[in-house]
Amino acid sequence: MAATATPMKNKNLVKASLILSSIDGQVQAALYMPILALITQTFQDSNAVNFSFSITSGVMVVVIFIAGHLARIVDKRNLMIVGTLIFIAGGFLGSFSPNVEVLIATRAIEGVGAGLVYPMVPAITAQLFEGRERTQVMGLLNGGACIIAFFLNFGAGTVGALFGWRVCLYIYAILAIAVFMQLKFIPKLGPEKNLLGAKDSQGRKISVPVAVYLLAAANCVFSCCGMIFNMTLSGFVIDSGIGSSAVAGTAGSVQTFVGFLVGLAFARIIKRLGRFVPAFALAMLAICYFGLSVATTPFTVYCSIAFIGLCCGILYPYLNECVARVTHVSKVTLGMSYVSIGMLVGNFLCSFFVAFLASATNGSYTAMFAIIATAATIASAAFFAAAILRGAAARKNAAAHEDDAA
């Protein structure tokens, strides 16, 4: 749906503010993952430390759902500012944790902050921008988050090894810059219930379209399949004799860097691919897992992972763009919330899916990757065929209208 006419003093600074505000979800994972082993050495409880990592996403699922409804009665900008402040507080206080229980509590606080911010950034983008410019900003949001993850993957482990893991968590304080920019450059938008057209011609509330629920389900399935390499790559490269866990870490950086590059060109890519975006993204996913199934060197691993970086860099912002396109502006935050929840649920289900695949393949990483590659290939072919049929139907309808006009 079209964005509302909201005055902006400087569009470029608004875009920069949104990009900086969009990194919470990436920061809480990318900053934490390289220092998990160091934290475990401090508290001597690997299960509790692993739980401290996963609890953030669990809390985010609940808070994202609540945030989608809060946007109807509270200004999205204010929710984003409060969420960023809570996120900073949770992350920074974690550096002073005397025990793992306090660390878990601070990670839960992070989840509250990230959950408030996560759906607000694309929802604000959808309200402030429209058309090609909105598509461009959606891509930049994903690209900005990817480049932050790229540097954190490289830097957090090094800083943690040199100065201790607690020093790494001081980085959260830098996000105070994001709060300043939110206050300074992002305009007040008001509650969504006050937006023009929030009710239909008969006075009934506009509802979230069925397409949004389908997009959320698609995001769940894709995130589950896309996350498999994150959970298995380290074990794969070690068991296969390809290299050490450093290869897996570098591969993660390759993925995020490719995602950043895709974000820069996202609008042009979407314009060129048109209705074939889902088919193309799934084909990239298939190539990635097929490449991993036959990989024997670090180079082939990096090349394979580059394709999933391309896939994620296209598909995640594309889903948000689809929500903005099909959802009324008064419901766009709720729609973004549902799609975001779909992603987090997919991430959660991934561990169970990996366990199922490991059982079915007798623990063979190669077989697991081959199964995902085959499924993605079939799905890509189905979406490609559907896009061809939709194009044919569109041309037929256009020809019919021309005949009627004649």
N, C-alpha and C positions, 0 to 999 in steps of 0.2 A: 504494500500500500504506500501511497505517497507520503513523504515526510511533511511535517507541519512547517509552516514558515516561521522559523525561529531565528531572530537576529544574532549574528556572530560578529564580534569585532575583528577577529583574525582567524580565518579558517585553518591556516597552517598550524597555528598554535593550538587550536582546538583539536586538530588531528594528532599533534604531538602529545597532547595531554591524554587523549584516549589511548594511544599506543602505550604510553608509560603506565597507564592505569590497568592495561590488559594483562600485565605480566605476573600478577599474583599467583595464578594457578601454576605457571611454569616455575616460578621462584621456589614455591614451597616443595616442589619435587626435585628440580634440578640442583638446587643448593644442598638439599638434604641427602640425596642418594650417594654422592661420592664420600660423605663423611660418616655413613652408617657404621662402618667397621670401627672407626675411631670412637664413636659414641658407645658402641658395644664394649670396647676395651675399658672405657671409663666406668660403666655401670654393671658390667659382667652379667648381662641378662639379654641375650639376643632376641628371645621371643618378645619381651616387653619393648625393646628398641624397635623391632619390626612393626609392632602394633602402633608405636608412636608415629611411624611413617604412614601407615594406612588409615589411622583414625581421622586424619585431616580430610581425606576424600569422603569418608563416611559422613562426617559432620557437614561437609559441603552439600551433599545430596539433600539433606533435610533443609538446610538454610536456603539453598537455591529455590526450592519449592516455595518456602515462605516468602522469600524476596520477590518472587513473581507476583504474589498477591499483594504484598506491601506497596508495590509500585502504583497500584490503583489509588492509594490514599496518601502516599508520600512521594515527594519529588525524587526522581531517579538520581539526580545529581547529589542530593543530600545522602541518599542511601549509599552511593558509591564512596563518598567522602568518609562516612562513618565506618563503612566496611574496610577501607584502606587503613584507617587509624587503628581499628581492632587488629587487622592483619599485622601491622607494624609492631603493635604491642605484644602480640603473641609470639612473633618470631624473635624479637629482641630479648624479651624476658626469658626465652628458652636458653639463652647463653648463660644465665645465672642459675640454672636448675641444679639443686643439690642432690637430687635423686631422679630416677627414671619416672616415678609417678608424677612429679612436677613437670617433667619434660612432656609427658603425655598430655597433661592439662594445658600446657602452652600450645602444643600442636593442635589441640581441639579448638583453642581460641583462634588460632590461625585459620582453621576451617570455617569458623563463623565469619571472619572478615572476608576470606576469599569467596565464600558462598554468597555474600551480599554483593560483592563487586562483579563476580563472573558473568551473570546475565545482564548487568546494567550497562556494561561497555558496548556490546553489540546492539542493545536496545536503544541506547542514546544515539549511537551511530545511525540506526535506522530512522530515528526521528529527526535528526539534524540534516541528513544528506539523502539524496535520492538519485536514481538512475546510475549512470556509469561511475559517478563520484562515490556513491555509497559502496558500489562493488569494489572500487579501488581501496577505500578505507578498510573494508572488511578484510581484504588481502593483507594490508599493512598491519592490521592488528595481529594476525597470525604470524606474519613475518617478524614483527617486533618481538613477540614472545619467543619465537624460535631462536633469534640471535642472542637473546638474553640467556636462554638455556644453553646455547653453544658455548658462551664464555664461562658460564657457571660450571658446566661439565668439565672444562679444562682447569678452571681456576680454583674451585672449591676444594678439590682434593689436595692441590699443591699448598694452598694457604693452610688447610687443616693439618697437613703433615709438618709444616714449618712452625706454625704458631698455635696449633691446637684447634679442635673443632668449634670451641666456643667463640673464637674470633670470627669464624665464618658467619656466625649468626648476627654479628654487628652490621652486616650488609643490609639487613632489614631497615635500619635507620635511614638509609639513603632514600627510601621510598617516601620520606617526608617531602621530597621534591614533587612527587606526584600529587600529594595533597595540596601543596601550594598552587600547582598548575590547575588542578580541578577547581579550586576556589577562584582563581584569577581569570581563567579563560573559558571554562565550560558554562554556558548560560543556564539559568534556572528554567526548568521545563514544566513544573507543576505536576500534580497527580494526574494519572492517566484517565481517571473518571471524569475529569473536567475537559478532556479533549473533544473537539468538535467531531460529531459523528460517533460518539461512544455508544449511542443507542440507535437502533434502526428506525425506519419510518413509523413503526407502530409503538415506539417507546420501549422496546425490549432491548436488553443488554446484548451487545455484540459478543459472540462466543468465539473460542479458539477453533479454527477450522480443522476438520479431520486430517487434512494433509500434514499438519504439524505433528500429530501423533504418529503418523507414518514416518515422518522425518526423524522423530525421536527414536522409533524402533530401528530404523536404518542406521542411525548413529550408534546405537547400542551394539548391533551386530558388527558393524565395521570396526568400532573401537575394540571389541573383544578380539577380533581377528588381527587387527593391526598391532595390538599390544603383545601378541604371542612372542614376537622376536625379542622384545624387551625382557621377557621372563626366561627365555631359553638361550639367547645368543651367547652369554658368558659360558654356560655349560657346554654349548655346542663347539665353540672354538677351542676350548680346553680339551674336551673328550676327543675331538677330531684331530688334535695335534696341530691345529692351525696357528695357535698362539696362546697368549695369556689373556687375563681379563682386561688388560690394557687395550687389546684389539676391540673388545666389545665396547669399551668406553669411547674409543676413537670413532667407532661405527655410529654410536649415538650422536656424537658431534657432527658427523657427516650428515646424518638425517636432519638434524636441526638447521644446519647451514643451508642445505638444499631447500628446506622449508622456508627459510628466510629469503632466498633468491626467488622462489616461486611467489612469495608474498609481494615482492616488488613488482612483479609482472602479472599479478593475479587478474586484473581487469582485462588485460589484453588476451590472456589465456582463455578466460571464460567467453569472451567475445568470439574468439576463433573456434572454440569447441562447440559452443551453442548447446543443443540438446544432447550432445554426446559426452558431456562432462562425466556423468556417473560411469559410463562404459569405459572411458579413458582412464579414470582414477582406479577402477577395479582391475583394468589391464596392467597398470603399473604395480598394483599389489601382487598380482599373479607373477609378474616378472621378478619381483623382489624375492618371493618365496621359492620360485623355481631356481633362481640364481643361488640362493642359500642351500637348496637341496643338493646342488652339485659343486658347491664351493670347496676349494682345497687350499686356498691361500688367503692371507689378509686382504689382498687387493680385490679378489673376487667378492669377498664379504662386503667391503666398502662400496663396490660398484652396485651390488644387490641392494644394500641399504639405501643408496641414493634414490632408488626407484620408490621406496616407501616414503622417503622424504618428499618426493614429488607428489605422490598420492595424497599424503596427509596435508601437504601445503595447499592442495587444490580442494580437497573434499570438505575439510572442516569449515573454512570460511564460506564455501559454496552452500553448505547446509544452513548457515546463519543468513546468507543472502536469500535463500529460498523462503525461510521463515519471514523475513522482512517483506518479501514480495507478496506472500499469500495471506498475511495476517494484518488485520486492521491495526492502526498505530496505537489504539487504546488497549490492545491485547498483546502487543509485540513482546513486551518483557516477559509475560507469562509463557508465550510461545518459545522464546529463547531459553527460558528456564527449563521447559520440558525437554528440549533438544540437548541442553547441557547435562541434565540428569541422565538422559539416555547414554551419553558418553561415559559418565562416571559409573553407571551401572554396568556398562560393557567392560570397563576396566576391572570392576570387582568380579564379574563372572569369568574373566579371562583365566584366573588361576584354576577354576574348576574345569574349564574347557581344556586347559593344558594337561591337567591330571587325567581327563578322559582320553585325550589323544595319546598320552604316554602309555596308558593302559592298553589302548587299542593297537599301538604300534610296538609294544614291548620296549618302550623307552627310546626308540630310534628317532633322533632329531631329523634325519634326512627324510624319513617317512612322514613325520608330522608336517614338515615344510611342503612336501609334495602334495599332501592332502589339501592343505590350505591353498596352494597354487592351483590345483585342479578346480576346487570350489570357486575360487575367484575368477578363473577363466570362464567357467560356465555362467556365473553371474554377469560377467562383462559381456559375454555373447548375448545373453538375454536382454540386457539393457540396450545393447547396440541394435538388436532387432526391434525392440520397442521404440527406439528413437527413429528408426527408419519408417516404421508404421505410422508414428505420429506425424512425421514429415509428409508422408503420402496423404494422410487424412487431411492435414492442413492445406495442402495444395489442392486437394479435391474440393474442400469447402470454399477455398478462394475462387476456384473456377466456377463453382455453383453460384456464388454471389455475383460474379461478373456476368454470368448468363441471366440472372434475375434482373440485374441492373440494365442489361441490354433490352 
